[in-house]
Amino acid sequence: MKKKVLSIQNVACETLGTLEGMFRKDGLAVENISAQEDGVPARSSGYSAIVVLGGPMAVYDNLPYLQKEQDLIRDAIKNDVPVLGVCLGSQLIAQAAGGRVFKGRKKEIGWHDVLLSPQGKASLFSGISEKKMRVFQWHGDTYELPRDATVLAYTDLYPQAFKVGSAIGVQFHLEVDERLIRTWMKEYDAEVRAEKIDAKRSILPAAGDLSELEKKCQVVYRNFTAMLR
């Protein structure tokens, strides 16, 4: 019987991206659901891993389906089921595990460098030799981490990746390809204009950005799936 991965989408345009092909190539069954349309399972049993994806909504909006996602995350941590939270998903993990999510001082949209902590290089980012890596970002909220969380990556502004129990939160997007980036540029055009961001310079990938990002995503994928039971 195939191991099953639950992927929770909070908005249609934010998908597993390159991660989906990695899961399927390894023979894992991927169940994609919409948190808003399909509902969120109450229990983590039956899944080998859970991925909670991004979206423009905020944890502190207290939307019913986001509350259900937090309940599921808590159940997964309690039962040692690996969870990977991306962007909003990482914020939901932080809140569910006892942290606090709030509006950040500055939005991070486009390509940014993040620093890897020693703990991060020994776990989630093991196999990446550099002390920092260039990643794709699209967020305005951030978090105060739970007391028992371990910081895996950070910038001067915010924590960028952490682990708490069996859950890993990653604020940035390793899963994007050019199609996803261009889709988000259209979907979130008003935000880009409001922030006065030069999309060609800051959001569209430079030569080599996406190939390097996919390599980093492969490393993180391997280290995350090593946690699967």
N, C-alpha and C positions, 0 to 999 in steps of 0.2 A: 504493500500500500504506500502510495506517494505521501511524502511529508507535505502538509498544506500550509501555505502562507496567506494570511489575511491582509489585504491592502485596503485601507480606509481612505477614500477620497472625500475631501470636504468641499471641493468645487471641481467641476468637470475638467477645467484646463490644467489642473495640477495633478499629474499622474506619476506612476513609478518611473517613467522615462526609461533610461538605459538599464535600470535595475531589473525591470520585468524580464528582459531577455536573459539576464544573468541567472535569475531564478529558474526560468524555464529550461535554459541550457543544461542546468544541473539536475533536471528532472523533478523539480519541485512544482507542485500544483499551486497556482496563484488564484485566489478568490478576490476579485475586485468588487468592492461595494461602495455605494454612495451613502455617506452618513445621513444626508438629508432625505434621500428618497427611499433607501432600502432599510434604514434602521441599523442600529449598532448592537451586536450580540452582547448579552449580559455576562457571558462567561468566556474565558480564554481556552477552555478545554476543547480539544479537537484540532487545535492549531499548533504547529511547530514554531511559528513566529508570527508576529504582528507588525505591520508597518503602518504608521499614521502619518499621512501626508499634509501638505501645506494648504493655505487658503488665506483670503484677505480679511476674514473675520477675526475677532479678538477673543481670547480666553475669558477676559473679564466682562464680555457681553452676556455671559451666563446663558447661552443658547442651550435648549434642552439636549440636542444631539451632542454638543460638546461636553455636557455633563456626563452623558452616557459613555462617551469615549474615555473620560477620566475614570469612570467606574471600571471600565474594561481594563484600562492600564493598571489600576490598583490590583485587580484580580490577577492579571498576568504576572505582576511583580510578586504577589503573594504565592503564586504557583510556579515561579521560576521559568515562565515562558518568555523568551527573548522578545523585546519590543524595540523597534527603531522608529524614532520620531524625527520627522524632517520639518524644519521651520516651525509652522504652527504646531506640528506634531511634537516637536521638542518642548514647546511651551506648555502643551497639555501634560507632558510627562512631568515637567518641573512643578506645575500646579498640583497635579494628582499626588505627587510624592511629598508634598508639604512645603514647596517653594511658593514664590509669588511672581506673577506676570504683570508687567506694567509697560506703559509707553516709554520708549527709549528717548534719549536726548537727541539722537540723530538717526535718520533712516540710513540703512546700508542697502543700496541697490546697484547691481552691476558687479564688476570684478574687484575683489579685495584679497589682500594677504591675511591669513590667520596663522598664529603661532601655535605650535604643538607642544604640549606639556610633556615632561618626562613620563608621566603616567599614560598619556595618550600615545606616545611613541612605543611604549611597552605593551600596548593593548590594541585599541581600535586602529591606530595608524602604524602598527608594527609592519615594517617592510618599506616605509617611506623614509628615506635617508635625510631629507632636508628638515631643517628646524621650523620652516614655515612653508605654506603652500598657497597657491592662488586658487580661489574658489569663487563660485557665483552666489551672490546674495540677493535677497529681496524681502526685507523685513523692516518694520518700524518698532515692534515691541521687543522686549527683552525680559530677563528674569533674574530674580534673586534665587539662587539654587537651594534645594533642600540641604539641611545640615550634613547629611550622610552622603552627599553627592561628591564625585571625584571629577575635577575639571580635566578635560582631555585636550581642549584647544581654546584659544582666547585671542582677543585683540585688546588694544588699549581701551576700547569703549565697552566691550561686552564679553561675557563667557560665550564661547561658540560651540562647544561640544562637551558633554558630560555623561557620566554613567551613574545610575542609582539602582541598586539591585540588579535585576535582569534587563533593565531598560537603558537604552542609549539615546540621548537627544543630540541632534546635529542642527544647528541654527541655519547653516548654509545648504546650498543645493549642489550635490555631487551628481545628481541623476539627470541633469539637463543636457539636451542636445540643441542644435541650432533651431530645429522646428519648435521645441518648447519655448525657447527664449523669444522667438519671433511671435509666438502665440501670446505670451505674457505681455509683450510690448503693445500688442493690440488691445488685449483685455484690460490692461492697467495703464492705458495711455494717459488718462486724466491724472493719475498719480505721478507719472513721469513728468508731465508738463507742470504740475503744481510744484514739484521739487526742483524744477528748472535743470533737469539732467540732460546732458548731451548724450542721446541714446547711442549714436554711432561711436562715440569715444568711450563711453562708460559701460554700455550694456552689450552691444554686439561683440562677439568674441574676436580677439586678435588672432593672427596666425599661430597655430599650435595650442591655443587655449583649450579647445574642446578635446583634442587628443590627449593632452596631459591630464585634463579633468577626468576623462574616462579611465585612465590608468589609476588615478587616485581612488576613483569609485570602485574599481576592481579590487584594490587592496582592502578598502573598508568593507566591501561585500564579503570577501573571503574571511576577514576577521569576525564579522558579525555572524555569518552562517556557521562558523566554527562553534558558536554557542548553541546551535540547534540540537535538540535531543533526538 
